């Protein structure tokens, strides 16, 4: 009698985003070094690699565009002294860097 567990194909492991710790540091620094301009890049690469679902990358792209649009709408002239656009940019950079660092964390299952 054949057991269904013996002939069962192995479930493929989820692909990894980072091959090493150096790669993780570099990908985490992308949103910081680019001042938020490339905040969505690690998530688009992760979606292409199959690490996360495409909706997460799309959400980051739309969110980045929305934050930049709001920041430019609040402060259209260079003489504006409002701190809100700078705060939005810092918030985007911190959020994107934190989430990029957590892309390979097995305890987080949202978007994977």
N, C-alpha and C positions, 0 to 999 in steps of 0.2 A: 504494500500500500504506500503510495507516494504522499509525502507531506507537502501541503501548499506553502509551508514556510521555507522549505529547502529550495524550491524552485522559484521563489519570489525574487524578482530583480532588486538590486540594491537601490535605495533612494539616493539620488545624487546629492552630494553636499552643496550647500549654498556657496557660490563663488566668493572669494575674498577680495576686498578692495585693495588692501595693502599687502605687499609681499614682504615688507620688512618695517622695522621701526623708523628707519630713515624716510621711507616713502610716506609713512603716516605723518611724520613731522612736516615734510614738504607739502603734502596735500592740505594739512591743517593751516599752514602758513599762506596758502594761496589767497583766501579772502582778506587776510590781514595785510599782506604786502601790496595787493592791488587796491587797497582802500575800499573794498566792497564791490569794485567793478566786476570782478570775476567770482562773486560769492556763490553763484549757481554752478560753476564749472565742476567742482568735485561731485556734485549730485548728478549732473548730466553724464559724467564719465561712469559713475556708479550704476546709473540706469542702463547705459550701453553694455557694461560688463555683466549686468544681471544681478547685481548686489541688492539693488532696491527696485521697486516698481516704478514705471515711468511717471505715474501721477505725482510722485514725490519730487522728481526733477522738474516737472512742469509747474508745480506749486512754487518751487524756489525761483524759477525764472519769472513767473508772474509776480511773485512777492518782491523780487529785486526791482523789477520795472516799476511796480507801484510805489515802493519806498523812494526810489530816485525821482519819480514824477511828483510825489508829494513834497519832497525836499526842495525841488526846483520851483514848485508852485508857491511854497511858503516864502522862499527867499529869491525872488527873481532878479533883484539888483544887488550889486556887490557891496553896497553901503548898508545893507540890512544887518541888524545886530541881534536877530532872533536866534536863540540857542537850539530851537527845535530841529532844524535840518541837520545840524551836527549831531544831536542826540539820536536822531533816526539812523544816521549813517553808522555811528558807533554801535547802536543796537543791532543793526544788520551784520556788521563785521563780527561782533561777539557771538551772535546766534549762529551764523554760518560756520565760524571756526569751531565752535563747540560741537555742532552737529556733524561736521566733517570728521572730527576726531572720534565720534561715536559710530561711524558707519560700519565698522567691523565688530561692534559689541554684540555678543550673542544674547544678552539679556533684553535688548530692545527689539521688539518685533513689529513696530509700526512701520509700514511701508516696505516690509521685506517679504 
